[in-house]
């Protein structure tokens, strides 16, 4: 087991300017795991309802993902319904039914506890803390969050950040968390709370990494159409953590490569609904797009 | 004469979250010229009123800028008053007094007509066309525009675009011009109108260049504070055209370097009001920041 991820598994109903998908497989842990599975062995910690079909579990296992941490409970699986308009950076939530996710109490199987890489996807910071109590000296703990927790559980979130080395957050939420319009100043404030490495996700504008005094700007892939942005952030985190686990190298230069790998995985993910694209691509596709990212940003010295 | 620029010279009154500047020197031709003057010999085509002090002309000439094309007319110089809130990508115009600029009829001095590089800053497309009638076989013609002309003079603007090789435009205006939310599709539509090279300015997110089938993504410099964004786009264009004229090389790789040079100049410009920063920096400062841009974006192959 290289990476443990804790997060949601959900059925999503999504409408975008390009079409509609009904009750398709989604959730932060699912997107993360499928993306990371190209690079490393992932164990999922999540909860599903009795309505969750075995075929999904089987699909995850066929991708080499360990599903021993997915608990099946009485009730229905978490459901999310959302819409994107032409501004695909902005999801409009239409319905949320937490169902079994409401009483999610993440419990790590014994075999997960020594995993060197841990990713706490965007869930209640109290649950993120519960996971941290169950892991034994991981090499790298990373987490994500959202405005809902920044506003609703600020002190719990700060507790998490004290114990996290790598923090991944959206641009607007970084500014909100820090109460600071300047992104560079906001980054410094956030890093004062604990994380040594901060990655700010900017949607179609790429990502910025702050690592000590170093800053790295990664572009996004200029896609003709972003078909469905759902799961982009978690696919990004999956590629990032997957590549770090695969290389087991936390140097500045390797984290930069991992961020580009995360951007590669996110760029594939948004090309279709649900996990369709991540299920279809090969390692060759990933390598080819990484090369395209290189060409996209390369310029010579003067 | 390496570059001819036609545009505005203005007195700006600007308020930002960081302070206020009253009746300071501005205008697209001014920002462009001062930025380009670090690389090449620029001739300005513009109009000012009798109130325009000789000290400004002297300052421009001390920077090596040819001011023979600045016409002094009865009346007052163009004045613009604007405000920026914390979203520094968005200028709020409070007052515009065109004054002598209202009847601007650009006339190129004889010595300007054979300039190999021509930049048509954001002015009435009819005036841009008048300038093109006065130049003799330039090597590269570039232009900028804005929503005001896209909406008010669409057919004249299309006429300009047929005769322009390099088109520089803001992201929102690119989408508006093309009537297309996908930036990649919008780029293709715009290039179908004439320009071989399209540079889309994205403010704090950098710039995207489309050149044939190649795409280049340039980052913006992550400044702690953008003090005053006025003139950022024109400083960008000045660095870009200045570097192209200096190197006289229109290869893909050299245009990429020129775009980064433009980004370097824009990043300096926004660090202070008016032209204060561009007047203070040295060639060493420019080289050092170019190197920082390189470090900001570099990542290794996998």
Interface residues (C-beta under 8 A of the other chain):
Chain A: X17 X86 X181 X182 X183 X184 X185 X202 X204 X205 X206 X208 X214 X215 X216 X217 X218 X219 X220 X222 X223 X224 X225 X253 X256 X257 X259 X260 X261 X287 X290 X291 X294 X295 X296 X297 X298 X299 X300 X301 X302
Chain B: X17 X86 X87 X181 X182 X183 X184 X185 X202 X204 X205 X206 X208 X214 X215 X216 X217 X218 X219 X220 X222 X223 X224 X225 X253 X256 X257 X259 X260 X261 X287 X290 X291 X294 X295 X296 X297 X298 X299 X300 X301 X302
